[in-house]
Every structure is written in C-alpha cells, then in structure tokens.
Amino acid sequence: MTLHISHNDLDGIGCTILTKAALGSVDIIHTNHNNIDQVVMDNYENYQRVIISDIVPSANVLAIVCAETQCTVVDHHATTQQYVGDFHEIVYDNTVSATKLMFQWLLAQGHNIEQYEYMVELINDYDLWILKHDESLKMNFLLNVVGINRMFDLLASKAFQGFSSTEEDIIQTEEERMESYLQSAMDTVQIATDPDGYTFALLFAERYSSEIGNRVLVETPSCNYVVIINMAKGRASLRSTSEMSILHIAKRNGGGGHPQAAGFPVDTTSIQNAILQTIGLNT
C-alpha cells in the first residue's frame, strides 16, 4: 500500500489527484510545513511505499523514512536541492510546480494520466504566479471556498475541463469577497527600507497572500518586495518583483520557497508582547 503526503494547497492537491489517478489504491494526507515531520513519523511505518510532494520533512525524518521504506520526494522548492543524491529518490526541478513535476514523473513511468494535462497547466500557472490563464486564479478561489477535501473530490472525480455554472457563481462570490479584503489590507500597508537599501511593504493579513502581494507590487512600484505577516498561522509570506529574489530572506529566517514567492515561520509571541508593551498592558 502507498501513502502520499502532500502540501495542503492547490499545488499539493494537484499532486495527490495525479497519484490517485495513476495508482488507484493510495492513502492521502494533506498537511502544512509546521506539521510535516510529525505527520510523516506518525504514519510511514504502516506503508511499504511513501510519496511526499510539494513539501519536505527535516533531514533527520527524511533519512529515517528513506532507510525503512521505499520513499520518493517530488518537490520544486530551492531548499530541496540540498537533498538530491543523499536519499532514496528525489524528483526535483525548480522551474515547474510540484503538480507538473509529478505529472512528468508519472508519465515517464507509463501511467495513463494525459487527461489531467489541462488541470496540471492551470495549477502550474497559478503556483508559479504566471497567470496566463484566467481559470488558474478561479481554481484557487474555489479551493478557498470549498476546502481541501471537497476540492480534491471535484478535481479527482473527472479530468477538469472547466467550471460548472454553480462553481462559477461560487467563484464570483469569492472574487468579490477577496476584492473587499484586499482593499482593507491595502489600507494597512507600511513602507520601509531594509538594511540593504531595498524598499519593502509590510502588512498583516490571513488570506490571499499571493493576491495581496501582487496588488501591492503593482500599485506601489517603488517597492521591491512585500512582507505579509499571518498572525494566525505564525508565518510570513514574501512576494517580490521579477527583478529581485527574496529567497535569501526566507532562508535566513528558517524558511524557503522560490525567488519571487517564499515564506518563513514567525514568532508571533514576540509580536504580541511588543503590542502589549506599546499599549502598556504587558506584565
């Protein structure tokens, strides 16, 4: 039996849809960066084969799993390159999304999944923030509304060829909600300069980090990059223009990602304490 552990975003879901279509009998878990180590250690012993995609556990956990099971990691983040050659099987390419990399890998093994190519291209378009297809943004809007499990069922039930009228209505409602949220978030933007002389925008938001980052960069052309703090998740998201890579900032703070889209964990306790101190309520 195969276990597939993947990231809990659109790209991660795309990966599991493809393995389900290719392998049929596969157990699936979607998780986040904070929980990946625990999820892997809690589950891998029950399976002969483990696939991990669009997210990578720590080196120690990966070494244990690869020593005891048939383990394959399919990932496109720059931080994964350090593992290539050290573990059982690392399928790595930082020029495509994890979904597209999974698609290519499964096709190379002879699996008949060509009917999912359109879905793959849309997810790749969104995850790399290329945005040549209108439907790629819509697909992520739908995920925001229906959630991971329902989205998986929708995309896995048949090869995606377009949205139904009901789904279009849901997406339009989500687009309107997002626009309202973006307008409110834009009102909180603070502009600053980092020690290297680059201009960045700082704001707090819990949703639509990619869309907010893009909006700030478009409407504030003087900014080189954007830092979006999500207090609920304890994470900072970084977005930058194509002229600047922010990956080194993410790595310096214990995170990773891509040159124009990255993130890292944030100690929200220190932020909360600073706020309490400012308003005189700290003890």
N, C-alpha and C positions, 0 to 999 in steps of 0.2 A: 504494500500500500504506500502511496505517495502523499506527503504533506507539503502543501505550498503555503509559505508565509510571505505576505506581501504588504507593502505600504498601504495605508488607509486613505489614499487619494485617488484621483481619476487614473493616473498612470499605474498605480498599484493594482487597481481593479482591472484595468485592461490586461495586465499580465495574467491574472488568475482566470479571467474569461478564456484566454487562449489555451492555458493548460487544461482547463475543464473540457474545452472543445477537442483538444488533441488527445488527452489521456483518458477522458471519461471518468474513471474512478480515481478521484483525488479529493482529499480533505483540504479545506481552505481556511486560513486565518488572516485577517487584515489587522494590522497594528501600527503603532507610531514609533518614533525614534526613542521616546522615553521608556517604552516597554519591550523593545525588541529582544534584548538579552533574556529577560525573564520568560517571554513567550517561547523563545527557542528552547531554553533549558527545560521548561515545563512539559514540552511536547515531543521533542525529537526522538526520544528513546522508544516511542511506540510505532515508529515507522522505519522501513528499510531504506527509503529514499526521501530526501528533503530538498525542496527547491525554495530559495529565498530570493525575492526580487524587489527592486526599487528601494531597498533598504538593507543595511548591512549591520550585523551584530558586532560586538567588540572582537578584537583579535583573539582573546582568550576563549571566548564562547565559540567562535568560528573554528578554532583549532580543535576543540573538543568534539564538536559535531562532525567535522570532516574526518576525524580519526575513527569515529564509531559508526558512521552511516555513509551512504552514497549521497553526497551533498553537492548541489550546484547553486552558485550565486550568479544571478543575472542582474547587472546594475550598470548605470551610466554616470554616476557621480564621480567627480575627480578624485575624491578621497578613497575610492575603492581601488584605484590603480595600484596602490601600495601592496595589495594582497595578491595581485596577479603573479602566478608562479609559485606561491607559497602554500596554497591549499588545493584541495582535490580538483575542483573545476570552477574557474571564474570566467564568466562570459561578460566581457567588458568592452564598452565603446561609449565615449562621452560625447559623440556627435549626434546621437539619436536618443529618443526616450526609451525607458525600460520596456514599454509595451512593444515598440518597434524592434528593439533588440531581441525580445522574447519571440516575436513573430519570426524574425530571421532565423533564430536558433532552432525553433520547432520545424520550420520549413526545411532546414538543412538536414533534419533527422527523418524527413519523409512524411511528416504529418500533413494531412489534408485540411488546411485551415485558410485557404486562399480567400474564402468568402468573407473573412473578417478584415480584409485589407483596408476597406474604407474606414471602418472604426479605428483601425491602427493609425491611419494617416491623420484623422481628426485628433486623436489623443496626442500624437506626436506634435501636431501643430499647436495644441494648447500648452503642453508641458514645456516645450522649448520656447514658448511665447513668440511663435512666428506669426500666428493669427492671419493666415491667408484664407481660412475657411470660416464663414460666419457660424457654421454649426459646431465648431470646436468650442467656442465660448458657451454656446447654448447647452452643450453636453455637460459642461461643468456646472452651469446654472441648475440643470435638472438634478444633478447629484446633490447640490446644496439643499434642495427641497425634499427629495425622496429618501436620501440617506444611502449608506453603502450597500446594505443587503438588498433593498429594492432596486437600486441601480444595477447591481450585479445580475439580478434576475431579468431585468429588462434587456440588458445587452447580451446576456448569455442565452436567452430563450431562442433567439434567431439572429442571424447576421444583420447588423444595423445598416439600414438603407435610408433612414430619415425619421423624423419625429411624427407621431400621430397628432391629430388636431387637439386632443386633450393635453398631450405633452407640450405642444406649442403654447397653449393657454397657460400652463403652469410656468413655463419658461418666461413668458411675457410678464407675468406677475412677479417673478423673481428678479427680472431685469429692472422693473420699476422700483422694487424694494432696494435693490443694490444701488440704484442711482440716488435714492434718498439717503442711503447710508454713506455713500461716497461724498455727497455734498456736505454732510455733517462732519465727516472725518477731515475733509479739506479745511474746514474752519479751525481745526486744532493744530495745523502744521506749524512747526517751529523750524526756522532755517539757521544753520550753524556752519562753522568751518572746522574741519578736523586738523590734527597736528601736521598733516602732510600738505595742507593748504587746499584740500578739496571741499567743495560746498555740498552739504547733505541736508535732507529734510528729515525731521523726527516727528513721529506721531504715534498715538496709541489706537489700536483697532483690533477687533477679534474676528473679523470676517473680511473676505475679499482682498487679501493681501496683495495678490498679483495685480488685480484691477486698480487698487488704490495706488500701488507703486507706479503703475503705468500712467495713471491720471496726474500724479504729482510731477513726474518727469516731463510730461507733455505740457502741463500748464505752468511749470516753473523751470524753464530751460536753463536757468543758471545752476541748477542742482546737478551734481554728478551722480549722486545715488540717494536712496531713501532707506531709512531705518524705521520699521514698523514693529512696535512692541505689543505683543499679545499677552496681557497680564494673566488671563485665564489659563493659558497653556504654558506660561513661563518660557516664551520663545520670542526671539527677534527674527523678523524676516527682512532680508536685504534685496533691493532691486536697483539696478544701475542702467545707465545708457550703454550702448554697444561699444562706446569708446573707452569704457573703464571696467575692469574686473574687480569685483568686491569679494572674490573667493578667499583672498588672504585675510580679510577682516573676519570672515566666518571661521576660518581655520584657527586664527589667533585666539578666538573665544570658544574653542572646543566644538565647532560645528563644521559644516561643509556645504556642498551644493554645486552650483555652476557659476561661471564667470559673471553672469548678469542676474542670477537668481540664487540666493543662498540663505542660510539661516544658522542660528546658534541658540543654545539654551540661555535663559536669563534668570538670575537670582531675583525673583520678584519680592522676596522678603526685604532685601536692602532698599528697593524702590519704595515699598510701603513704609518702611521705617523713616526714610527721608521725607516722605509726605507728612507723616505724623509729627516729625520733628519741626517741619516748616509751620505747621498749624498749632504747635505747642501741645500735642496730645501724647507724645511718647513718654514712656516711663523709664 
